[in-house]
Amino acid sequence: MDRRQLILAGAMTAVLALASQPSLAADPSKEKCFGVAKAGANDCAANGHSCAGMAKKDRDGKEWKLVAKGSCLAMKGSLTPL
């Protein structure tokens, strides 16, 4: 490996290491709430798809949305998939 390749490999390793740390990006004031997302308004991958905004129907128990911690149950959602 030449010097340029070594530097690039090191940089990629650092980026991947940081990206794999969900606690760095997670907002502790939020929680996943299942069954409250409207069609097309889910926050992330679930239910056989890999992107936010791909929920097919309102209030699907497998789709989730990040909400303020403690508000999920008041919204008639669930902290676990339904």
N, C-alpha and C positions, 0 to 999 in steps of 0.2 A: 504494500500500500504506500502510495506516495503521500507527501505531507498534506496536500489538498484533500485527498480522499479521507485521510485520518481526521482532519478538522471537520469535514462534512459529516462523517459518521458520528463523531462526538456530539455535534450540534443536533443531529437527528435523535440520538439517544436521549439527550436532555429534553427535547421537545416531547418525545413519547413518554418519558418518565413523568413530566409535569401533567400531561394530558390524562394520564391514568390515575391521577389523584383526585377523585370526585370531591373530597372534603375541601379542596382549594376553591372549587367553583360553587359548592353547595351553599345556599343561603340558610342559615340555621333558623331564621324566622319563618320559613316556609315548610310545608309538608305536602306529600303527594296525596291527592284526594281523588279516589276512584268513583266514577258514576256521576260526575257533575259537569263534565265537559259537553259543550254543544257540538254538533256536527261541524267538523272542520276547525275546531278550536282546542283540540287536545294539545298537551305540551311536549310529548315525546313518543317514542316508539312503543307500540303495544298492538295486540290484536292482529298480528300478521303483517304489519307495515313497519317501516323504519324511520318515519319522519313525523315531526309535529304538524298539526293541521290536517291530518288525514283521517280523522274519525269519521265514520260513515253515518252515524246516527246520534241524536241527542241522548245524553245520560247513559251511555253504554258502560256497563259495570267493569269492563276491562280497560277502558280508556281513563287516563288521569290528567289532572291539571294541578299545577302548584298553587296552593292557596295559603293564606296567613295561618300560621300554626294555631291550632285550637278552633278553627272555624269550619273544618270539614264536616263534622257531624251535624252542626247547625244547618248546613246546606243540604242535609239529607244524603251526604256522601259516605264513603267508607275508606278507612285507612288501609284496607287490603282489597285486592281485586275481587269482584263479585262473580 
